[in-house]
Amino acid sequence: MNLSKKGLSIAPSVTLEITAKAKAMKAKGIDVVEFGVGEPDFNTPSNISEEGIKAIKEGKTKYTPASGIIELKEAICKKFSRDNGLKYNPNNIVISNGAKQSLYNSLMAILDPGDEVIVSIPYWVSYPQLVQIAGGVPVYVQTKEENGFKCKVEDLDAVLTKKTKAIILNSPNNPTGIIYNSSDLKAIAEWAVKNNIFVISDEIYEKLIYGGEKHTSIASLGDDIKRLTMVVNGMSKAYAMTGWRIGYVAADEKVAKVMGSIQSHITSHPCSIAQYASVEGLNGNQDSVENMRKQFEERRNHMVKKVNSIEGLSCKMPKGAFYVMVNYKKLKGKTIKGKEIRSSLDFAQLLLEEGKVAVIPGAAFGEDDYIRLSYATSLENIEKGTNRIKDVIEN
């Protein structure tokens, strides 16, 4: 059986694998604390759910335009104006089946075979795979914890070639929780404009920012960088709508038109019901978003304090998203509970098997000296899970 070389080269998501294994253990009655999941543990706000039910009752269950309904496009344009100081019209917007498809559409719209896309390490697990599926070549920039895991212009210059087509920027960042401030973004924007490089700006965690920090979209820094930027966002994280699968991208009208054409053949259009519910999400009361953000901030503070109290582990205070990147280098090479820790996968498996705690190995993000913990779970679970980790390591 001869299968596609491209298909065979695509690795499955490690995050989903770990989560599936943890769920299988829980199905057997095993008490597992899940720090691997990348979704809010809150229910979708009732006003949004009710709008979805209303859409079903009103028969809004038919095909929609490939790039999304006009009502949601207009709501997205209002959101960009209100939150980001960005002026778009509906022709700039493509609504997709989650932000992941928006990323894929963006890459498909701009890449020719062999084009290079700069991706900083650690990266969200799907970036390199999406680049490869779209026919591109991921080119990596290694960031350092001591420098805040931020990609600098000198890093970009070091990997710039005639084949460089785009850079993927993720702020707030998964898995590190770092935020690129306006000064950071201005330098990257000037570099991109100077070299005529596209920027795919993944801003899905925009609303989940802590400690008084502010989100800046790189596209808001001038018309030249706006023309080159595809701003990707969605409903999943801020509105606890992961299963509704609504993402969106704002781009130059020519780019958006190509993305819409591509999507029309791949998935036809996003779910009609979820689109109508999302209109209410963006236009309706935003109190639930702020309430969720406050709870995440409290959980973040507790998890960081607990992690830094465990022998051999350390982490920085993340400024956004809902993840903590935990440095375990002091434990590498050691034997714990009869198992030698040679990699982040070894460490993750040890914690799952011996501590009944699910974490994501840093290798999934291109950084093997770390594991990622999600605080998208209750304070009770954070306390219980970190105590279990401490027990595995120290006892």
FENJO-V520919 format. One record per residue. N is the residue number from 0. PSI is psi in radians with two decimals (NA if undefined). D_CENTER is the distance of its C-alpha to the mean C-alpha in whole Angstrom. Layout:
n->[N | N]
psi->[PSI | PSI]
d_center->[D_CENTER | D_CENTER]
This chain:
n->[0 | 1 | 2 | 3 | 4 | 5 | 6 | 7 | 8 | 9 | 10 | 11 | 12 | 13 | 14 | 15 | 16 | 17 | 18 | 19 | 20 | 21 | 22 | 23 | 24 | 25 | 26 | 27 | 28 | 29 | 30 | 31 | 32 | 33 | 34 | 35 | 36 | 37 | 38 | 39 | 40 | 41 | 42 | 43 | 44 | 45 | 46 | 47 | 48 | 49 | 50 | 51 | 52 | 53 | 54 | 55 | 56 | 57 | 58 | 59 | 60 | 61 | 62 | 63 | 64 | 65 | 66 | 67 | 68 | 69 | 70 | 71 | 72 | 73 | 74 | 75 | 76 | 77 | 78 | 79 | 80 | 81 | 82 | 83 | 84 | 85 | 86 | 87 | 88 | 89 | 90 | 91 | 92 | 93 | 94 | 95 | 96 | 97 | 98 | 99 | 100 | 101 | 102 | 103 | 104 | 105 | 106 | 107 | 108 | 109 | 110 | 111 | 112 | 113 | 114 | 115 | 116 | 117 | 118 | 119 | 120 | 121 | 122 | 123 | 124 | 125 | 126 | 127 | 128 | 129 | 130 | 131 | 132 | 133 | 134 | 135 | 136 | 137 | 138 | 139 | 140 | 141 | 142 | 143 | 144 | 145 | 146 | 147 | 148 | 149 | 150 | 151 | 152 | 153 | 154 | 155 | 156 | 157 | 158 | 159 | 160 | 161 | 162 | 163 | 164 | 165 | 166 | 167 | 168 | 169 | 170 | 171 | 172 | 173 | 174 | 175 | 176 | 177 | 178 | 179 | 180 | 181 | 182 | 183 | 184 | 185 | 186 | 187 | 188 | 189 | 190 | 191 | 192 | 193 | 194 | 195 | 196 | 197 | 198 | 199 | 200 | 201 | 202 | 203 | 204 | 205 | 206 | 207 | 208 | 209 | 210 | 211 | 212 | 213 | 214 | 215 | 216 | 217 | 218 | 219 | 220 | 221 | 222 | 223 | 224 | 225 | 226 | 227 | 228 | 229 | 230 | 231 | 232 | 233 | 234 | 235 | 236 | 237 | 238 | 239 | 240 | 241 | 242 | 243 | 244 | 245 | 246 | 247 | 248 | 249 | 250 | 251 | 252 | 253 | 254 | 255 | 256 | 257 | 258 | 259 | 260 | 261 | 262 | 263 | 264 | 265 | 266 | 267 | 268 | 269 | 270 | 271 | 272 | 273 | 274 | 275 | 276 | 277 | 278 | 279 | 280 | 281 | 282 | 283 | 284 | 285 | 286 | 287 | 288 | 289 | 290 | 291 | 292 | 293 | 294 | 295 | 296 | 297 | 298 | 299 | 300 | 301 | 302 | 303 | 304 | 305 | 306 | 307 | 308 | 309 | 310 | 311 | 312 | 313 | 314 | 315 | 316 | 317 | 318 | 319 | 320 | 321 | 322 | 323 | 324 | 325 | 326 | 327 | 328 | 329 | 330 | 331 | 332 | 333 | 334 | 335 | 336 | 337 | 338 | 339 | 340 | 341 | 342 | 343 | 344 | 345 | 346 | 347 | 348 | 349 | 350 | 351 | 352 | 353 | 354 | 355 | 356 | 357 | 358 | 359 | 360 | 361 | 362 | 363 | 364 | 365 | 366 | 367 | 368 | 369 | 370 | 371 | 372 | 373 | 374 | 375 | 376 | 377 | 378 | 379 | 380 | 381 | 382 | 383 | 384 | 385 | 386 | 387 | 388 | 389 | 390 | 391 | 392 | 393 | 394]
psi->[2.02 | 1.89 | 2.88 | 2.25 | -0.67 | -0.81 | -0.74 | -0.41 | -0.20 | 2.06 | 2.47 | 2.76 | 2.10 | -0.61 | -0.74 | -0.59 | -0.84 | -0.76 | -0.72 | -0.71 | -0.71 | -0.73 | -0.62 | -0.68 | -0.73 | -0.60 | -0.41 | 0.08 | 0.12 | 2.32 | 1.77 | 2.29 | 2.14 | 1.92 | 0.20 | -0.39 | 2.46 | 0.76 | 2.61 | 2.53 | 0.22 | 2.68 | 2.70 | 2.32 | 2.47 | -0.61 | -0.57 | -0.79 | -0.73 | -0.61 | -0.61 | -0.74 | -0.73 | -0.72 | -0.68 | -0.82 | -0.53 | 0.06 | 0.39 | 1.00 | 0.34 | 3.11 | 2.56 | 3.01 | 2.60 | -0.71 | 0.12 | 2.85 | 2.61 | -0.61 | -0.73 | -0.65 | -0.73 | -0.66 | -0.64 | -0.72 | -0.72 | -0.71 | -0.81 | -0.69 | -0.80 | -0.79 | -0.50 | -0.06 | 0.52 | 2.31 | 1.99 | 2.78 | 2.93 | -0.47 | -0.23 | -0.13 | 2.35 | 2.13 | 2.36 | 3.10 | 1.22 | 2.76 | -0.47 | -0.74 | -0.55 | -0.70 | -0.79 | -0.81 | -0.71 | -0.81 | -0.74 | -0.56 | -0.45 | -0.29 | 2.42 | 2.78 | 2.27 | -0.19 | 2.51 | 2.47 | 2.17 | 2.23 | 2.21 | 2.53 | 2.33 | 2.58 | 2.78 | 2.43 | -0.56 | -0.24 | -0.97 | -0.68 | -0.73 | -0.70 | -0.80 | -0.72 | -0.63 | 0.03 | 0.07 | 3.13 | 2.04 | 2.31 | 2.20 | 2.50 | 2.13 | 2.09 | 2.90 | 2.54 | -0.69 | -0.32 | 0.31 | 0.32 | 0.50 | 2.48 | 2.24 | 2.86 | -0.68 | -0.54 | -0.72 | -0.73 | -0.61 | -0.43 | 0.03 | 2.27 | 3.11 | -0.32 | -0.09 | 2.15 | -0.55 | 2.89 | 2.45 | 2.17 | 2.32 | 1.87 | 2.18 | 2.63 | 2.43 | 2.01 | -0.04 | -0.40 | 0.12 | 2.79 | 2.30 | 2.10 | 3.08 | -0.58 | -0.77 | -0.81 | -0.61 | -0.73 | -0.75 | -0.68 | -0.77 | -0.70 | -0.78 | -0.75 | -0.77 | -0.69 | 0.06 | 0.89 | 2.33 | 2.61 | 2.12 | 1.88 | 1.83 | 1.90 | 0.53 | -0.46 | 0.33 | -0.70 | -0.21 | 1.39 | 2.51 | 2.92 | 0.46 | 0.12 | 2.78 | 2.56 | 2.35 | 2.28 | 2.28 | -0.49 | -0.29 | 0.01 | 0.30 | 2.74 | -0.61 | -0.78 | -0.53 | -0.71 | -0.56 | -0.12 | 2.41 | 1.93 | 2.01 | 2.32 | -3.03 | -3.11 | -0.23 | -0.92 | -0.92 | -0.50 | 0.22 | 0.87 | 0.68 | -0.73 | -0.19 | -0.40 | 1.09 | 2.01 | 2.95 | 2.77 | 2.48 | 2.30 | 2.96 | 2.48 | -0.64 | -0.71 | -0.76 | -0.66 | -0.73 | -0.76 | -0.73 | -0.69 | -0.75 | -0.82 | -0.58 | -0.48 | -0.45 | -0.88 | 0.09 | -1.12 | 2.92 | 2.87 | 2.21 | -0.78 | -0.78 | -0.57 | -0.80 | -0.65 | -0.61 | -0.50 | -0.78 | -0.66 | -0.80 | -0.64 | -0.38 | -2.97 | 2.35 | 0.18 | -0.62 | -0.57 | -0.81 | -0.65 | -0.76 | -0.74 | -0.75 | -0.71 | -0.66 | -0.70 | -0.74 | -0.73 | -0.74 | -0.88 | -0.72 | -0.77 | -0.76 | -0.75 | -0.76 | -0.78 | -0.79 | -0.13 | -0.08 | 2.26 | 2.21 | -0.13 | 2.66 | 2.74 | 2.70 | 2.83 | 1.96 | 2.59 | -0.20 | -3.12 | -2.66 | 0.85 | 2.66 | 2.19 | 1.95 | 2.15 | 2.11 | 0.33 | -0.56 | -0.29 | -0.20 | 2.34 | -0.20 | 2.79 | 2.14 | 2.22 | 0.64 | 0.13 | 2.24 | 2.31 | 1.72 | -0.31 | 2.96 | -0.52 | -0.72 | -0.80 | -0.74 | -0.72 | -0.67 | -0.82 | -0.60 | -0.77 | -0.73 | -0.58 | -0.16 | 0.77 | 2.20 | 2.10 | 2.93 | 2.19 | 2.45 | -0.39 | -0.49 | -0.41 | 0.18 | 0.19 | 1.71 | -0.16 | 0.19 | 2.82 | 2.71 | 2.28 | 2.39 | 2.34 | 0.49 | 0.95 | 3.00 | 2.76 | -0.63 | -0.79 | -0.65 | -0.78 | -0.83 | -0.78 | -0.77 | -0.57 | -0.66 | -0.72 | -0.79 | -0.73 | -0.71 | -0.73 | -0.73 | -0.20 | NA]
d_center->[35 | 34 | 30 | 28 | 27 | 24 | 23 | 24 | 22 | 19 | 18 | 16 | 13 | 14 | 12 | 14 | 17 | 17 | 16 | 19 | 21 | 21 | 22 | 24 | 26 | 26 | 27 | 30 | 31 | 29 | 27 | 24 | 22 | 18 | 16 | 13 | 12 | 8 | 10 | 12 | 16 | 18 | 19 | 19 | 21 | 24 | 25 | 22 | 23 | 27 | 26 | 25 | 28 | 30 | 28 | 30 | 33 | 33 | 33 | 30 | 29 | 30 | 28 | 27 | 26 | 24 | 22 | 22 | 24 | 26 | 26 | 22 | 22 | 24 | 22 | 19 | 21 | 23 | 19 | 19 | 22 | 22 | 19 | 19 | 22 | 21 | 24 | 23 | 25 | 24 | 25 | 22 | 20 | 18 | 17 | 15 | 15 | 11 | 8 | 8 | 12 | 12 | 10 | 13 | 16 | 15 | 16 | 19 | 20 | 21 | 21 | 24 | 25 | 25 | 23 | 21 | 17 | 16 | 13 | 14 | 14 | 12 | 9 | 6 | 9 | 9 | 9 | 13 | 14 | 13 | 15 | 18 | 18 | 19 | 21 | 20 | 20 | 17 | 19 | 18 | 18 | 18 | 17 | 19 | 19 | 22 | 21 | 18 | 15 | 16 | 17 | 20 | 22 | 25 | 22 | 21 | 25 | 26 | 24 | 25 | 27 | 28 | 26 | 23 | 21 | 18 | 15 | 12 | 11 | 7 | 9 | 8 | 7 | 5 | 8 | 10 | 10 | 12 | 13 | 15 | 18 | 20 | 22 | 19 | 18 | 22 | 23 | 20 | 21 | 24 | 24 | 22 | 25 | 27 | 26 | 25 | 22 | 19 | 16 | 13 | 11 | 7 | 8 | 6 | 7 | 10 | 13 | 12 | 14 | 17 | 20 | 21 | 18 | 18 | 15 | 16 | 15 | 17 | 18 | 20 | 22 | 25 | 26 | 26 | 22 | 21 | 23 | 21 | 17 | 15 | 13 | 10 | 9 | 10 | 12 | 10 | 9 | 12 | 14 | 14 | 14 | 12 | 15 | 16 | 14 | 14 | 12 | 13 | 14 | 17 | 19 | 22 | 25 | 26 | 22 | 21 | 24 | 24 | 20 | 22 | 25 | 22 | 21 | 24 | 25 | 22 | 21 | 24 | 22 | 19 | 21 | 24 | 24 | 20 | 20 | 23 | 22 | 19 | 22 | 23 | 19 | 19 | 23 | 24 | 24 | 21 | 23 | 20 | 17 | 19 | 21 | 17 | 16 | 20 | 19 | 16 | 18 | 21 | 19 | 17 | 21 | 22 | 20 | 20 | 24 | 24 | 22 | 24 | 28 | 27 | 29 | 28 | 24 | 23 | 19 | 19 | 18 | 14 | 14 | 11 | 8 | 10 | 10 | 13 | 14 | 18 | 20 | 23 | 25 | 28 | 28 | 27 | 31 | 32 | 33 | 32 | 34 | 35 | 32 | 31 | 28 | 27 | 24 | 20 | 21 | 24 | 23 | 21 | 23 | 26 | 24 | 23 | 27 | 29 | 27 | 25 | 22 | 19 | 16 | 14 | 16 | 15 | 16 | 13 | 11 | 15 | 16 | 19 | 20 | 17 | 16 | 13 | 14 | 12 | 14 | 13 | 17 | 21 | 22 | 25 | 22 | 21 | 25 | 26 | 23 | 24 | 27 | 27 | 25 | 28 | 31 | 29 | 29 | 32 | 35]
